[in-house]
């Protein structure tokens, strides 16, 4: 059974990597609380709105975003358009009544928040261990190893990797071996996304 600390950070090797699906899956499976500190892009469905739609968690298990930025850009660029300055000191872990808090990042680790800080700096500031979401397909090895190296360079605890996408045994073995990291799960594409499917998949994987 998957053992996770009370609070942890879900990050990825890139944008569009599946962080939100993984966050929803884990939030559903753990009956946890979900928090997206920075949301870039408000025109379409936000990540918090997505997690609400595909899970059946009660409303009090969602924490309001600290920054809601209009444009779907890197946080530093979207904040500049909105005339907002993102400051690490504006963040603190929220109170949560469940056993687990799932904190989802924006983009990859080296996405800028302002002139000095990146997502990895926010992880360090919040002092959270990390679940790294990586794609399964071609190109994943370089992105995964660079992300692992960045986390280790700052002594950030890595809980493990979750691979997302069609099963790829070669990449699975390579990440495990050369990344010297535990692969906690390989999440393959799901035909539907709803609370029943997510709960079933969580129980199957973990």
C-alpha positions in Angstrom: 0.0 0.0 0.0 1.2 3.5 -0.9 2.5 5.3 2.2 2.5 9.1 1.8 3.3 11.9 4.3 0.5 14.3 5.5 1.5 16.9 2.9 3.4 16.6 -0.3 3.9 18.4 -3.6 3.0 17.0 -7.1 5.3 18.4 -9.8 6.1 17.3 -13.3 8.9 17.2 -15.8 6.9 19.6 -18.1 3.6 21.3 -18.5 0.7 19.1 -19.7 2.4 16.1 -18.2 -0.6 14.8 -16.3 0.0 16.4 -12.9 -3.7 17.2 -12.4 -5.0 13.8 -13.3 -2.4 12.2 -10.9 -3.4 14.8 -8.2 -7.1 14.0 -8.7 -6.4 10.2 -8.6 -4.4 10.5 -5.3 -6.8 13.0 -3.8 -9.7 10.6 -4.6 -7.9 7.5 -3.4 -6.7 9.1 -0.1 -9.9 11.2 0.5 -7.4 14.1 0.7 -7.5 17.9 0.4 -6.4 19.5 -2.8 -4.5 22.8 -3.2 -3.3 24.5 -6.4 -1.3 27.5 -5.0 -0.9 29.2 -8.5 -3.4 28.9 -11.3 -2.4 30.4 -14.6 -5.3 30.7 -17.0 -8.9 31.3 -16.0 -10.8 31.3 -19.3 -11.0 27.5 -19.5 -11.6 25.0 -16.8 -9.0 25.5 -14.0 -7.2 22.6 -12.4 -9.2 23.0 -9.2 -12.4 22.9 -11.2 -11.2 19.8 -13.1 -10.4 18.0 -9.8 -13.8 19.0 -8.4 -15.5 17.6 -11.6 -13.8 14.2 -11.7 -13.8 13.4 -8.0 -16.6 13.3 -5.4 -14.7 15.0 -2.6 -16.7 17.5 -0.5 -16.2 21.2 -1.0 -14.2 21.8 2.1 -11.5 19.5 0.7 -10.5 22.2 -1.8 -8.3 25.1 -0.8 -8.6 28.4 -2.7 -5.6 29.3 -4.9 -3.3 31.9 -3.6 -2.8 33.4 -7.0 -5.4 33.3 -9.8 -3.8 34.6 -13.0 -5.8 35.3 -16.1 -3.5 34.2 -18.9 -2.4 30.5 -19.5 1.3 31.4 -19.4 4.2 30.8 -17.1 3.3 32.3 -13.7 5.9 35.1 -14.0 4.5 36.2 -17.4 0.9 35.9 -16.5 1.5 37.8 -13.2 3.2 40.6 -15.1 0.1 41.0 -17.4 -2.1 41.1 -14.4 0.1 43.6 -12.6 0.8 41.1 -9.8 4.0 40.3 -8.1 4.4 36.7 -6.8 6.3 36.5 -3.5 7.2 33.3 -1.8 6.4 34.9 1.6 2.7 35.1 0.5 2.5 31.3 0.7 1.9 29.1 3.7 0.6 25.6 4.1 -3.2 25.9 4.7 -5.0 24.1 7.5 -6.6 20.9 6.3 -8.9 18.4 8.2 -8.1 15.3 6.2 -5.1 13.0 6.6 -3.4 14.3 3.5 -2.8 17.6 1.6 -2.0 17.3 -2.1 -0.3 20.4 -3.4 -0.1 20.7 -7.2 2.5 22.9 -8.9 2.4 24.8 -12.2 4.4 23.5 -15.1 7.8 22.0 -14.4 10.4 22.7 -11.7 12.2 25.5 -13.4 9.2 27.6 -14.3 9.8 31.2 -13.1 7.5 32.8 -10.6 9.2 36.2 -10.5 12.7 37.6 -11.2 14.3 35.4 -8.6 12.2 32.4 -7.8 11.0 29.3 -9.6 8.5 26.5 -8.8 11.4 24.5 -7.2 12.0 27.5 -4.9 8.3 27.3 -3.8 8.7 23.6 -3.0 11.8 24.4 -1.0 10.0 27.2 0.8 7.0 25.1 1.7 9.5 22.3 2.8 7.5 19.6 1.1 8.6 16.2 -0.3 7.8 15.6 -4.0 6.0 13.2 -6.2 7.4 13.6 -9.7 5.0 13.0 -12.6 6.7 12.1 -15.9 5.5 11.0 -19.3 6.1 7.4 -20.4 7.0 8.1 -24.0 10.0 9.1 -26.0 11.9 12.1 -24.6 11.0 11.3 -21.0 14.5 10.1 -19.9 16.3 13.4 -20.3 13.5 15.5 -18.7 13.1 13.0 -15.9 16.8 12.8 -15.0 17.2 16.6 -15.2 14.2 17.1 -12.8 15.6 14.5 -10.4 19.0 16.2 -10.5 17.4 19.6 -9.8 15.5 18.3 -6.8 18.6 16.5 -5.4 20.7 19.6 -5.8 18.5 21.3 -3.3 18.1 18.3 -1.0 14.4 18.1 -1.7 13.0 14.7 -0.7 11.7 12.6 -3.6 8.9 10.3 -2.7 9.0 8.6 -6.1 8.0 8.9 -9.7 4.6 8.3 -11.3 4.8 7.6 -15.0 1.8 8.7 -17.1 0.9 7.4 -20.5 1.1 4.2 -22.5 3.1 1.5 -20.8 6.8 1.6 -21.9 8.9 -1.0 -20.2 12.2 0.3 -21.6 11.7 3.8 -20.2 10.3 2.3 -16.9 13.5 0.3 -16.4 15.8 3.1 -17.4 14.2 5.7 -15.1 14.4 3.2 -12.2 18.0 2.3 -12.9 19.7 5.5 -14.0 17.4 7.8 -12.0 18.0 5.7 -8.9 14.4 6.3 -7.9 11.3 4.4 -7.0 8.6 4.3 -9.6 5.4 4.2 -7.5 3.0 3.6 -10.4 2.6 3.6 -14.2 -0.7 5.2 -14.9 -2.0 4.3 -18.4 -4.6 6.3 -20.3 -8.1 6.1 -18.8 -11.1 6.0 -21.1 -13.2 7.9 -18.5 -12.4 10.3 -15.7 -14.8 10.2 -12.8 -14.7 9.4 -9.1 -15.5 5.7 -9.6 -12.8 5.2 -12.2 -10.2 7.1 -10.2 -11.0 5.2 -7.0 -10.7 1.9 -8.8 -7.5 2.8 -10.5 -6.0 4.1 -7.3 -6.8 0.8 -5.6 -5.4 -1.2 -8.5 -2.1 0.8 -8.6 -1.5 1.2 -4.9 
